[in-house]
């Protein structure tokens, strides 16, 4: 059994599950105000997940003195997903928008159904979650760009711009993307997998952004298990997403958000940028048909272009 200090953001002493549950149930709810709406969360539960939020509630910050915190750096939907995850162990993604290609008025459809809430607070497990695994960027199953094990390389030399070479490279990128292994345990909760899109009228922008926004929130407040879960959930849906030409805007919106709200990747650590760079690598043909993507990649996207070129260089070494 791993030491609790290694698997949890706080250094907690081992205790029985009943004691842990009691600590959470009896702790005073703390008020978080997000976009004018109040969320009341048990302080002990929040403290278990996040050191920065713990200091906000229990330290010398003004929020602790006032008894509430106004969070201006997060939207209501993202904080609601954090709350759902903190109490239930899972979160519900954003909705798919059904857009008629002839009628601009959208209709909402549910992307997936989450399990019915029990109405009971889930206490921390006797055995805390293991720390998120940091996957090296040259891992066979990672989102890095080392060569996946897809058979021996052909020694036959291809001419410049040979289509078979390009197709093989894209196939390898997609295979390694799809084969990424999850590292976060889902406890005993069975969450239905995301369903693949069925046509170009299904707008997945809200689905993609719900995972990315939760990732950014978890990274800022040092909630590493949630950060990894959001990253894996985004990878899961991208892996089964059919990129129709009509839906390149969904990916462009995701890229714009990521590059506006995340920092440069650290070598050896998987993050949103390395994930999306990998995805762009094998969907480049379709994305380059979109003028907005070309602008993002070349005119606006110095960082994106730089990350993409780093990915290419790693693969040709």
Order of alpha helices (4+ residues) and beta strands (2+ residues): alpha-alpha-beta-beta-alpha-alpha-alpha-beta-alpha-beta-beta-alpha-beta-alpha-alpha-alpha-alpha-alpha-alpha
